[in-house]
Amino acid sequence: MLYFIGLGLYDEKDVSIKGAEALKEADAIYAEFYTARLFGTSISALEDMLSVKITILTREEVEEENIPLKEAETKNVAFLSAGDTLIATTHSDLLIEARKMGIETTVIHSSSILSAAPGIIGLQAYKFGKVTTIPFPEENYFPHSPYLAIKANMESKLHTLVLLDIRAHEDRYMTANQGLEYLMKVEDERNENILSEDSIAVVIARAGAQKPVVRADKIKNLLHEDFGGPLHCLIIPSDLHFMEAEALVVLGGAPQEILENDL
């Protein structure tokens, strides 16, 4: 048996009862935190609460050595990841290969930023288009694809959830400020008037925490605001229903003028 178990958004208490029960049935428990991390807890706290031993795997051990898959040929194995298992990860290939090998699988879902972010700021989930991720720029690497995804969504009058790069092995987590700077630099280079300093954006920090940061404002005001520690994400809204506009004002502190403007 190979269990795929999502750990939720923030701390050890986000694990579902179903997930906790499955962990007690497992002979070996592995976790990866290179795609995301739980910043409200530690591995030791998770182990103490669940009374289990968790082995953390590197990307190579998961994606090249396939340790969870190989172990599951003879054992009950649990494979843990932050958020909702199999969402925004590269682990679906493990599920496919397990099925091909005749290994029984169970998927136990949990909360995901894909649903939490729209909900916490009061935007309608069905009005979101393609999700995109802003990477850390490097020498000769500054892709415009996040901007183009926002452009395509805007043309269809859809909001955009923008995830921000995570390099857990380097302890680097892109901030909302860096993400907005990235988008404004692309706008400067392309000059397509998709975004401006007066465009409304949403910043969400530490979703799942007791007091997450939820801010909506003009980009020029958000660029220099301190949103605290990771993880951060962005939403670039498109046309707003009047209830969505009110939510941005009440829940995110957006300027009152958006209630009057046709955004």
C-alpha positions as CSV (number, residue, x, y, z in Angstrom):
1,M,0.0,0.0,0.0
2,L,1.2,3.5,-0.8
3,Y,-0.6,6.3,1.0
4,F,-0.4,9.9,-0.5
5,I,-1.3,12.2,2.4
6,G,-1.6,16.0,2.3
7,L,-0.4,17.8,5.4
8,G,-2.4,21.0,4.8
9,L,-1.3,24.6,4.8
10,Y,0.5,25.6,8.0
11,D,1.0,23.4,11.0
12,E,0.7,19.8,12.3
13,K,-3.0,20.3,13.3
14,D,-3.9,20.6,9.6
15,V,-3.5,16.9,9.1
16,S,-6.9,15.2,8.8
17,I,-8.1,12.5,11.1
18,K,-8.2,10.1,8.1
19,G,-4.5,11.0,7.4
20,A,-3.5,10.5,11.0
21,E,-5.2,7.1,11.1
22,A,-3.4,6.1,7.9
23,L,0.0,7.0,9.3
24,K,-0.6,4.6,12.2
25,E,-1.0,1.8,9.7
26,A,2.2,2.6,7.8
27,D,5.4,0.7,8.2
28,A,7.5,3.6,6.8
29,I,6.7,7.3,6.5
30,Y,8.4,9.6,4.1
31,A,8.0,13.3,3.5
32,E,9.3,15.9,1.1
33,F,9.4,19.6,1.7
34,Y,11.2,20.8,-1.4
35,T,7.9,21.7,-3.1
36,A,6.4,23.5,0.0
37,R,6.8,23.6,3.7
38,L,4.7,23.9,6.9
39,F,6.1,27.1,8.5
40,G,3.9,26.8,11.6
41,T,5.5,23.6,12.9
42,S,8.5,21.3,12.8
43,I,9.0,17.7,11.9
44,S,9.6,16.8,15.6
45,A,6.2,18.4,16.5
46,L,4.5,16.5,13.8
47,E,6.2,13.3,14.9
48,D,5.2,13.9,18.6
49,M,1.6,14.6,17.8
50,L,1.2,11.6,15.6
51,S,3.6,9.3,17.5
52,V,5.4,8.3,14.4
53,K,8.9,8.6,12.8
54,I,9.1,10.6,9.6
55,T,12.0,10.4,7.1
56,I,12.6,13.5,4.9
57,L,13.6,12.7,1.4
58,T,15.4,14.9,-1.1
59,R,14.1,15.6,-4.6
60,E,16.5,13.1,-6.0
61,E,15.4,10.4,-3.6
62,V,11.8,10.9,-4.6
63,E,12.0,11.6,-8.3
64,E,15.1,9.6,-9.3
65,E,15.5,6.9,-6.8
66,N,11.7,6.5,-6.3
67,I,12.2,5.4,-2.7
68,P,8.5,5.6,-1.6
69,L,7.5,3.5,-4.6
70,K,10.2,0.8,-4.1
71,E,9.4,0.5,-0.4
72,A,5.7,0.2,-1.1
73,E,6.3,-3.0,-3.1
74,T,6.7,-4.9,0.2
75,K,5.5,-2.4,2.9
76,N,2.7,-0.1,3.8
77,V,4.3,3.3,3.0
78,A,3.0,6.8,3.6
79,F,4.3,9.7,1.5
80,L,3.6,13.2,2.9
81,S,3.7,16.6,1.3
82,A,2.5,20.0,2.3
83,G,-0.8,21.3,1.0
84,D,-3.1,18.9,-0.8
85,T,-1.2,15.8,-2.0
86,L,-0.6,15.6,-5.7
87,I,-1.6,19.2,-6.2
88,A,1.0,21.5,-7.8
89,T,3.6,18.7,-7.3
90,T,5.5,16.3,-9.5
91,H,4.3,13.3,-7.6
92,S,1.5,12.1,-9.9
93,D,4.0,10.0,-11.7
94,L,4.5,8.0,-8.5
95,L,0.7,7.4,-8.4
96,I,0.7,6.3,-12.0
97,E,3.7,4.0,-11.6
98,A,2.3,2.5,-8.4
99,R,-0.9,1.6,-10.3
100,K,1.1,0.1,-13.1
101,M,3.1,-2.1,-10.7
102,G,-0.1,-3.3,-9.0
103,I,0.6,-1.5,-5.7
104,E,-2.5,-0.5,-3.9
105,T,-2.8,3.3,-3.4
106,T,-4.9,5.6,-1.2
107,V,-5.0,9.4,-1.7
108,I,-5.9,11.5,1.4
109,H,-6.6,15.1,0.6
110,S,-6.1,18.2,2.7
111,S,-6.3,22.0,2.3
112,S,-4.6,23.6,-0.7
113,I,-3.5,27.2,-1.5
114,L,-5.4,26.7,-4.7
115,S,-8.7,26.9,-2.9
116,A,-7.7,28.7,0.3
117,A,-6.3,31.8,-1.5
118,P,-9.5,32.7,-3.4
119,G,-11.7,32.0,-0.4
120,I,-9.8,34.0,2.2
121,I,-10.0,37.2,0.2
122,G,-13.6,36.6,-1.0
123,L,-13.0,36.1,-4.7
124,Q,-15.1,33.6,-6.6
125,A,-13.1,30.4,-7.2
126,Y,-14.8,29.7,-10.6
127,K,-13.6,33.0,-11.9
128,F,-9.9,32.0,-11.8
129,G,-7.9,31.1,-14.9
130,K,-4.5,29.4,-15.3
131,V,-2.3,29.4,-12.2
132,T,1.2,30.6,-12.7
133,T,4.5,30.6,-10.7
134,I,7.1,33.4,-10.7
135,P,10.6,31.9,-10.5
136,F,13.7,33.4,-9.0
137,P,15.5,35.2,-11.9
138,E,19.0,34.1,-12.8
139,E,21.6,35.2,-15.3
140,N,20.1,34.8,-18.7
141,Y,16.9,33.5,-17.2
142,F,14.0,35.9,-16.7
143,P,10.9,34.3,-18.3
144,H,7.9,36.4,-19.2
145,S,5.5,33.4,-18.9
146,P,3.9,34.5,-15.5
147,Y,3.0,37.9,-17.1
148,L,1.7,36.2,-20.2
149,A,-0.5,33.9,-18.1
150,I,-2.0,37.0,-16.3
151,K,-2.5,38.6,-19.7
152,A,-4.4,35.6,-21.1
153,N,-6.5,35.4,-18.0
154,M,-7.3,39.1,-18.1
155,E,-8.4,38.8,-21.7
156,S,-10.9,36.1,-20.5
157,K,-11.9,38.3,-17.5
158,L,-10.4,35.8,-15.1
159,H,-8.4,36.3,-11.9
160,T,-4.9,34.8,-11.6
161,L,-3.4,33.0,-8.6
162,V,0.4,33.6,-8.7
163,L,2.5,31.2,-6.7
164,L,6.1,32.3,-5.8
165,D,9.3,30.3,-6.1
166,I,10.4,28.0,-3.3
167,R,14.0,26.8,-3.0
168,A,13.8,24.9,0.3
169,H,17.3,23.4,-0.1
170,E,18.6,27.0,-0.1
171,D,16.2,28.3,2.5
172,R,15.0,30.8,-0.1
173,Y,11.3,31.8,-0.4
174,M,10.2,34.5,-2.8
175,T,8.4,37.3,-1.1
176,A,5.3,39.0,-2.5
177,N,7.4,42.2,-2.9
178,Q,9.8,40.3,-5.1
179,G,7.0,38.8,-7.1
180,L,5.4,42.2,-7.8
181,E,8.8,43.7,-8.7
182,Y,9.2,40.8,-11.2
183,L,5.9,41.5,-12.8
184,M,6.5,45.2,-13.0
185,K,9.9,44.6,-14.6
186,V,8.2,42.4,-17.3
187,E,5.7,45.2,-17.9
188,D,8.5,47.7,-18.3
189,E,10.1,45.4,-20.9
190,R,6.9,44.5,-22.8
191,N,5.0,47.7,-22.3
192,E,1.6,46.0,-23.0
193,N,-0.3,47.9,-20.3
194,I,-1.5,44.7,-18.5
195,L,-0.3,46.0,-15.2
196,S,0.6,49.4,-13.7
197,E,1.5,50.7,-10.3
198,D,-2.2,51.6,-9.9
199,S,-3.4,48.0,-10.6
200,I,-5.0,46.2,-7.7
201,A,-3.2,43.1,-6.4
202,V,-3.7,40.8,-3.4
203,V,-1.0,39.5,-1.1
204,I,-1.7,36.5,1.1
205,A,1.0,35.4,3.6
206,R,1.0,32.3,5.8
207,A,-2.4,31.0,4.7
208,G,-3.7,28.5,7.2
209,A,-2.2,30.4,10.2
210,Q,-4.4,31.7,12.9
211,K,-3.8,35.2,11.7
212,P,-2.7,35.2,8.1
213,V,-1.9,38.4,6.2
214,V,-4.5,39.2,3.6
215,R,-3.9,42.5,1.8
216,A,-5.4,44.1,-1.3
217,D,-4.2,47.4,-2.6
218,K,-2.6,49.2,-5.5
219,I,0.7,47.6,-6.5
220,K,2.6,50.8,-5.7
221,N,1.5,50.6,-2.1
222,L,2.2,46.8,-1.7
223,L,5.7,46.9,-3.1
224,H,7.3,48.3,0.0
225,E,5.0,46.7,2.7
226,D,6.4,44.1,5.1
227,F,4.3,41.0,4.9
228,G,6.3,38.9,7.4
229,G,7.7,35.5,6.9
230,P,6.9,32.9,4.2
231,L,5.0,31.5,2.4
232,H,3.5,34.3,0.3
233,C,1.4,34.2,-2.8
234,L,-0.3,36.8,-5.1
235,I,-3.6,37.2,-6.8
236,I,-4.0,39.6,-9.7
237,P,-7.8,40.2,-10.0
238,S,-9.6,40.8,-13.3
239,D,-13.1,42.2,-13.6
240,L,-14.8,42.2,-10.2
241,H,-18.3,41.4,-9.3
242,F,-19.6,44.0,-6.8
243,M,-19.5,41.4,-4.0
244,E,-15.9,40.6,-4.8
245,A,-14.9,44.3,-4.8
246,E,-16.6,44.7,-1.4
247,A,-14.6,41.7,-0.1
248,L,-11.3,43.2,-1.2
249,V,-12.2,46.4,0.7
250,V,-13.5,44.7,3.8
251,L,-11.3,41.7,4.0
252,G,-8.1,43.1,2.4
253,G,-8.2,46.8,3.1
254,A,-8.4,47.7,-0.6
255,P,-9.1,51.4,-1.4
256,Q,-12.8,52.3,-1.3
257,E,-12.6,53.6,-4.9
258,I,-12.7,50.1,-6.3
259,L,-16.3,49.9,-5.3
260,E,-17.0,52.8,-7.8
261,N,-14.7,51.8,-10.6
262,D,-15.4,49.2,-13.3
263,L,-12.4,46.9,-12.8
